[in-house]
Amino acid sequence: MNLSAENAQRAANILGDPRWAAVAARKPEADGTFYYSVKSTGVYCRPSCAARLARPENVQFHASCEDAEQAGFRPCKRCKPDRPSLLEQHAAKVTEACRIIEASESVPGLQELAQRVGVSAYHFHRLFKQATGLTPRAYAAARREQRMRTALERSDTRAGTITAAIFDAGYNANSRFYEKSDAVLGMTPTSYRAGGANTEIRFAVGECSLGAILVAQSERGVCAILMGDDPDALARDLQDRFPRARLIGGDSAFEQLVATVVGFVEAPEIGLDLPLDIRGTVFQQRVWQALREIPAGQTVSYTEIAQRIGAPKAVRAVAGACAANALAVAIPCHRVVRNDGGLSGYRWGVERKRALLDNEARALLEKEGADNKPRLKI
């Protein structure tokens, strides 16, 4: 094979490598996953390097900086691949800010946080929201709410009082917490501290084409829709969520609610309009609201959801919020798929996820067929 043919073959191999697409697009998210060297310049770069795109026949990929340097290449002076990337530097600053918030008794101001991590307030606010999906203030509020839950759950809470727990969590006044305690805890602080002892939850288990389905309702609305193969396991799951709540078996009227949920699973075109008792962090609730806005019969990716809630970098956190959802079908996390359209993990099993999507796709096709069917004119 002559040199020209060899170069052409080499270029074809590089162009067919998915890593080349990342280099051509200068994708910062690919930084750290691989590096590439350029034979004609003798340097190696990170995928996002802004330097002029090299000829593919001169490119070679490397798993690490060490591999590239052992092959005789030196780091690019423009993208500095041997130093932390800009994304890594930003992540470190956000992590530092989170630790400052978590260690502070009162919520630090935006200007103070930005100054302590060494960036402008505007830039810091944008970086923080991109990384966590929350503003610094919302993150501080979420951490304070978590401290409140922890303080209430501890048996050694100072003086054993709810008031002590409120101040331990960082609230500077009882009224500030009680204004939102129902949304934070899903019940009164006294009931939460008692493990839901004063909370009544009605539940019943039904059967659908996907197996057993448990529906539970508090005084605020439906608080759990769980699916599985074992009804007893579903009941134990509910009990674990509210270890000291009064779990009451549903009567015939309540079983009608279960029938409504089962009917929606089997025929999603009928819709599901029920009052919901949604409990989660600020970020989780933002994700769950975005999920409820996905029309039946359609799917979106985790990346798209992250973008819709204004947190494009929080894809993993979005996936975590989907996994934490306890209201199957009512909050349709089954409509979220991988970027390539593939089905990823689902709390109640990938096969159930596929079945739900198939049901919705069928219902959508039937509806479109009915809408397009010629009508007899009289």
RADA-V955581 format. One record per backbone hydrogen bond with DSSP energy under -1.0 kcal/mol. CO is the residue of the C=O (numbers start at 0). NH is the residue of the N-H. E is the energy in kcal/mol with one decimal. If there is no record, write none. Layout:
co=CO nh=NH e=E
co=CO nh=NH e=E
This chain:
co=1 nh=5 e=-2.4
co=2 nh=6 e=-2.6
co=3 nh=7 e=-2.1
co=4 nh=8 e=-2.3
co=5 nh=9 e=-2.4
co=6 nh=10 e=-2.8
co=7 nh=11 e=-2.2
co=8 nh=12 e=-2.1
co=9 nh=13 e=-2.2
co=10 nh=14 e=-2.7
co=11 nh=15 e=-1.5
co=13 nh=16 e=-1.4
co=16 nh=19 e=-1.7
co=17 nh=21 e=-1.1
co=18 nh=22 e=-1.9
co=19 nh=23 e=-3.2
co=20 nh=24 e=-1.9
co=21 nh=26 e=-2.3
co=26 nh=29 e=-1.3
co=27 nh=30 e=-1.5
co=29 nh=32 e=-2.1
co=34 nh=61 e=-3.1
co=35 nh=44 e=-3.3
co=36 nh=59 e=-1.8
co=37 nh=41 e=-2.3
co=41 nh=73 e=-2.1
co=42 nh=37 e=-2.6
co=43 nh=75 e=-2.1
co=44 nh=35 e=-2.2
co=45 nh=48 e=-2.1
co=54 nh=57 e=-2.2
co=55 nh=58 e=-1.6
co=57 nh=38 e=-3.1
co=59 nh=36 e=-3.1
co=61 nh=34 e=-2.7
co=63 nh=67 e=-1.8
co=64 nh=68 e=-2.6
co=65 nh=69 e=-2.6
co=66 nh=70 e=-1.3
co=67 nh=72 e=-2.1
co=68 nh=71 e=-1.5
co=73 nh=43 e=-2.2
co=75 nh=79 e=-1.3
co=79 nh=82 e=-1.8
co=84 nh=88 e=-2.4
co=85 nh=89 e=-2.6
co=86 nh=90 e=-2.7
co=87 nh=91 e=-2.1
co=88 nh=92 e=-1.9
co=89 nh=93 e=-2.4
co=90 nh=94 e=-2.7
co=91 nh=95 e=-2.3
co=92 nh=96 e=-2.3
co=93 nh=97 e=-2.5
co=94 nh=98 e=-2.1
co=95 nh=99 e=-2.0
co=96 nh=100 e=-2.6
co=97 nh=101 e=-2.6
co=98 nh=102 e=-1.7
co=108 nh=112 e=-2.4
co=109 nh=113 e=-2.6
co=110 nh=114 e=-2.2
co=111 nh=115 e=-2.2
co=112 nh=116 e=-1.6
co=113 nh=118 e=-2.3
co=119 nh=123 e=-2.9
co=120 nh=124 e=-2.5
co=121 nh=125 e=-1.8
co=122 nh=126 e=-2.5
co=123 nh=127 e=-2.9
co=124 nh=128 e=-1.9
co=125 nh=129 e=-2.1
co=126 nh=130 e=-2.1
co=127 nh=131 e=-2.5
co=128 nh=132 e=-2.1
co=134 nh=138 e=-2.7
co=135 nh=139 e=-2.4
co=136 nh=140 e=-2.2
co=137 nh=141 e=-2.4
co=138 nh=142 e=-2.5
co=139 nh=143 e=-2.2
co=140 nh=144 e=-2.4
co=141 nh=145 e=-2.1
co=142 nh=146 e=-2.4
co=143 nh=147 e=-2.0
co=144 nh=148 e=-2.2
co=145 nh=149 e=-2.5
co=146 nh=150 e=-2.9
co=147 nh=151 e=-2.3
co=148 nh=152 e=-1.8
co=149 nh=153 e=-1.4
co=156 nh=159 e=-2.8
co=157 nh=160 e=-1.3
co=160 nh=164 e=-1.6
co=161 nh=165 e=-2.3
co=162 nh=166 e=-2.2
co=163 nh=167 e=-2.7
co=164 nh=168 e=-1.8
co=165 nh=170 e=-1.8
co=166 nh=169 e=-1.1
co=172 nh=176 e=-1.1
co=173 nh=177 e=-2.6
co=174 nh=178 e=-1.6
co=176 nh=179 e=-1.7
co=179 nh=183 e=-2.2
co=180 nh=184 e=-3.0
co=181 nh=185 e=-1.9
co=187 nh=191 e=-2.5
co=188 nh=192 e=-2.8
co=189 nh=193 e=-1.4
co=190 nh=195 e=-3.4
co=191 nh=194 e=-2.0
co=194 nh=243 e=-2.4
co=195 nh=198 e=-1.9
co=198 nh=245 e=-2.9
co=200 nh=247 e=-2.8
co=201 nh=216 e=-2.9
co=202 nh=249 e=-3.0
co=203 nh=214 e=-2.3
co=205 nh=212 e=-2.3
co=207 nh=210 e=-1.9
co=210 nh=207 e=-2.5
co=211 nh=227 e=-2.0
co=212 nh=205 e=-3.2
co=213 nh=225 e=-2.3
co=214 nh=203 e=-1.7
co=215 nh=222 e=-1.8
co=215 nh=223 e=-1.4
co=216 nh=201 e=-2.3
co=220 nh=217 e=-2.6
co=221 nh=276 e=-2.9
co=223 nh=215 e=-2.6
co=224 nh=327 e=-2.2
co=225 nh=213 e=-2.9
co=227 nh=211 e=-2.2
co=229 nh=233 e=-1.7
co=230 nh=234 e=-2.1
co=231 nh=235 e=-2.2
co=232 nh=236 e=-2.2
co=233 nh=237 e=-2.1
co=234 nh=238 e=-2.3
co=235 nh=239 e=-2.4
co=236 nh=240 e=-1.3
co=237 nh=241 e=-1.5
co=241 nh=244 e=-1.4
co=245 nh=200 e=-2.8
co=247 nh=202 e=-2.3
co=250 nh=254 e=-2.5
co=253 nh=256 e=-1.1
co=253 nh=257 e=-1.5
co=254 nh=258 e=-2.2
co=255 nh=259 e=-1.7
co=256 nh=260 e=-2.0
co=257 nh=261 e=-2.8
co=258 nh=262 e=-2.6
co=259 nh=263 e=-1.7
co=260 nh=264 e=-2.1
co=261 nh=265 e=-2.2
co=262 nh=266 e=-2.3
co=266 nh=269 e=-2.1
co=267 nh=270 e=-1.4
co=274 nh=221 e=-2.9
co=280 nh=284 e=-2.5
co=281 nh=285 e=-1.7
co=282 nh=286 e=-2.3
co=283 nh=287 e=-3.0
co=284 nh=288 e=-2.1
co=285 nh=289 e=-1.8
co=286 nh=290 e=-2.1
co=287 nh=291 e=-1.9
co=290 nh=293 e=-1.7
co=294 nh=297 e=-1.7
co=299 nh=336 e=-2.7
co=300 nh=304 e=-2.1
co=301 nh=305 e=-2.3
co=302 nh=306 e=-2.1
co=303 nh=307 e=-2.5
co=304 nh=308 e=-1.8
co=305 nh=310 e=-3.0
co=306 nh=309 e=-1.4
co=310 nh=313 e=-2.1
co=313 nh=317 e=-2.0
co=314 nh=318 e=-2.2
co=315 nh=319 e=-2.2
co=316 nh=320 e=-2.1
co=317 nh=321 e=-2.2
co=318 nh=322 e=-2.1
co=319 nh=323 e=-1.4
co=321 nh=324 e=-1.1
co=325 nh=224 e=-2.7
co=326 nh=330 e=-2.7
co=327 nh=329 e=-2.4
co=330 nh=332 e=-2.4
co=331 nh=334 e=-1.8
co=332 nh=335 e=-1.5
co=334 nh=299 e=-2.3
co=336 nh=301 e=-1.2
co=337 nh=340 e=-2.0
co=341 nh=337 e=-2.7
co=345 nh=348 e=-2.6
co=348 nh=352 e=-1.8
co=349 nh=353 e=-2.6
co=350 nh=354 e=-2.2
co=351 nh=355 e=-2.6
co=352 nh=356 e=-2.2
co=353 nh=357 e=-2.6
co=354 nh=358 e=-2.4
co=355 nh=359 e=-2.1
co=356 nh=360 e=-2.6
co=357 nh=361 e=-2.5
co=358 nh=362 e=-2.4
co=359 nh=363 e=-2.3
co=360 nh=364 e=-2.3
co=361 nh=365 e=-2.5
co=362 nh=366 e=-2.1
co=363 nh=367 e=-2.5
co=364 nh=368 e=-2.5
co=365 nh=369 e=-2.2
co=366 nh=370 e=-2.5
co=367 nh=371 e=-1.7
